[in-house]
C-alpha cells in the first residue's frame, strides 16, 4: 500500500512539552467535519497524531498570531496596566 504524499500545513509540528489548558467545545456540522479532517491532515503532515484538545489551541493561536487586523487593534488599544 502506498503512503499518501505529505501536505504542507500552516500549523507545524507541536511541542507537547508546552503548558496546556483545558478547553471544552461542542462542535457540529461542517466545522466538526473540517476539524476532524484537519486533525487527519496534521497527523499525516507531521507524523504526529494529536487529540483535538491538544490541536485546537494551537490552531487558535496560529489564527490570532496571523490576524493582522487584530494585531493592529491590539497595538492601538493596549491592555490597561
C-alpha positions as CSV (number, residue, x, y, z in Angstrom):
1,X,0.0,0.0,0.0
2,X,1.4,3.4,-0.9
3,X,1.5,6.1,1.7
4,X,-0.1,9.4,0.7
5,X,2.2,12.4,0.0
6,X,2.8,14.8,2.9
7,X,0.9,18.0,2.8
8,X,2.3,21.4,3.9
9,X,0.0,22.9,6.6
10,X,0.2,26.3,8.2
11,X,0.5,24.6,11.5
12,X,3.7,22.8,12.0
13,X,4.7,20.1,14.5
14,X,3.7,20.8,18.0
15,X,5.9,20.6,21.1
16,X,3.8,18.7,23.7
17,X,6.1,19.9,26.5
18,X,4.3,23.3,26.4
19,X,2.0,24.2,29.2
20,X,-1.6,23.2,28.4
21,X,-5.0,24.5,29.4
22,X,-8.3,22.5,29.3
23,X,-10.7,23.6,26.6
24,X,-14.2,22.2,26.1
25,X,-16.1,22.8,22.8
26,X,-19.1,21.2,21.3
27,X,-18.9,21.4,17.5
28,X,-21.3,20.1,14.9
29,X,-21.9,20.2,11.2
30,X,-19.3,21.4,8.7
31,X,-16.9,22.8,11.4
32,X,-16.8,19.4,13.2
33,X,-16.1,17.6,9.9
34,X,-13.5,20.2,8.8
35,X,-11.7,19.9,12.2
36,X,-11.6,16.1,12.0
37,X,-10.2,16.4,8.5
38,X,-7.6,18.9,9.7
39,X,-6.6,16.6,12.5
40,X,-6.0,13.8,10.0
41,X,-4.0,16.1,7.6
42,X,-1.9,17.3,10.6
43,X,-1.1,13.7,11.6
44,X,-0.1,12.9,8.0
45,X,2.0,16.0,7.5
46,X,3.8,15.8,10.8
47,X,3.9,12.1,11.7
48,X,2.3,13.2,14.9
49,X,-1.3,12.3,16.0
50,X,-2.9,14.7,18.5
51,X,-6.2,14.7,20.2
52,X,-8.4,17.7,19.3
53,X,-7.9,19.1,22.8
54,X,-4.2,19.4,22.0
55,X,-4.6,20.6,18.5
56,X,-7.3,23.2,18.7
57,X,-5.4,25.7,21.0
58,X,-2.5,25.7,18.5
59,X,-4.9,26.3,15.6
60,X,-6.4,29.2,17.5
61,X,-3.0,30.7,18.4
62,X,-1.9,30.5,14.8
63,X,-5.0,32.2,13.7
64,X,-4.7,35.0,16.3
65,X,-1.0,35.5,15.5
66,X,-1.8,35.8,11.8
67,X,-4.7,38.2,12.2
68,X,-3.2,41.5,11.2
69,X,-6.4,43.4,11.9
70,X,-6.4,42.1,15.5
71,X,-2.7,42.8,15.9
72,X,-3.2,46.4,14.7
73,X,-6.1,46.8,17.1
74,X,-4.1,45.4,20.0
75,X,-1.2,47.7,19.3
76,X,-3.6,50.7,19.2
77,X,-5.6,49.6,22.3
78,X,-3.0,48.3,24.8
79,X,-4.5,46.5,27.8
80,X,-4.7,48.6,30.9
81,X,-1.9,48.2,33.4
